[in-house]
């Protein structure tokens, strides 16, 4: 019998983002991070990432957040899937 940790299901589909549908009241805040799907050996996980490339972001540390426009430029090049507002 195969080890369950060795069987990696297909990565979930990316979430499409339409920046024009996000209100200015939210996009004007410097409270954005990005996340991407990462296989952790058992399941797909969504760790938050910093825009400056210095590791993971934190929901409780504003120094790890960025502007909407900066986060938006990151979602395509680094294959992230979602913007998150904290």
C-alpha positions in Angstrom: 0.0 0.0 0.0 1.4 3.4 -0.9 2.1 6.0 1.7 -0.6 8.7 1.8 2.1 11.4 2.1 3.7 10.3 -1.1 0.5 10.7 -3.1 0.3 14.4 -4.1 -3.1 15.4 -5.5 -3.3 18.0 -8.3 -2.7 21.6 -7.1 -6.0 23.5 -6.7 -6.9 25.8 -9.6 -5.7 29.4 -9.3 -8.2 32.1 -8.3 -8.7 34.7 -11.0 -8.5 38.2 -9.7 -10.1 41.2 -11.3 -8.5 44.2 -9.7 -11.2 46.5 -11.0 -13.8 44.8 -8.8 -11.9 45.6 -5.5 -13.1 48.8 -3.9 -10.7 51.8 -3.6 -11.4 51.8 0.2 -9.6 48.4 0.3 -6.9 48.9 -2.4 -5.8 52.2 -0.7 -4.7 50.3 2.4 -1.1 49.0 2.9 -2.4 45.8 4.3 -1.8 43.3 1.5 0.1 40.1 1.2 0.1 37.2 -1.4 0.0 33.5 -0.9 0.6 30.5 -3.2 -0.2 26.8 -3.0 2.6 24.7 -1.5 2.6 21.0 -0.9 3.5 20.3 2.7 3.9 16.5 2.3 0.3 15.8 3.4 -1.9 18.5 1.8 -1.8 21.7 -0.2 -1.2 24.7 2.1 -1.4 28.5 1.6 1.5 30.2 3.4 1.4 34.0 3.2 4.5 35.7 1.6 6.0 39.1 1.9 6.3 41.4 -1.1 10.0 42.0 -0.4 10.9 38.4 -0.8 12.1 38.1 2.8 10.0 35.1 3.8 6.6 34.6 5.1 4.1 37.4 5.9 2.3 37.6 9.2 -1.3 38.5 9.9 -0.2 40.3 13.1 2.9 42.1 11.8 2.2 45.1 9.6 5.8 45.4 8.6 5.3 42.3 6.5 2.4 43.8 4.5 2.5 45.9 1.3 0.4 48.0 -0.9 -2.2 46.6 -3.3 -0.3 47.6 -6.4 2.9 46.0 -5.2 1.1 42.8 -4.3 -0.7 42.8 -7.6 2.5 42.9 -9.6 3.7 39.8 -7.7 0.9 37.5 -8.3 1.9 36.6 -11.9 5.7 36.4 -11.8 6.0 34.2 -8.7 3.0 32.1 -9.5 1.0 33.1 -6.4 -2.7 32.8 -6.5 -4.3 35.3 -4.2 -4.0 38.7 -2.7 -5.1 38.9 1.0 -6.1 42.1 2.9 -5.2 42.0 6.6 
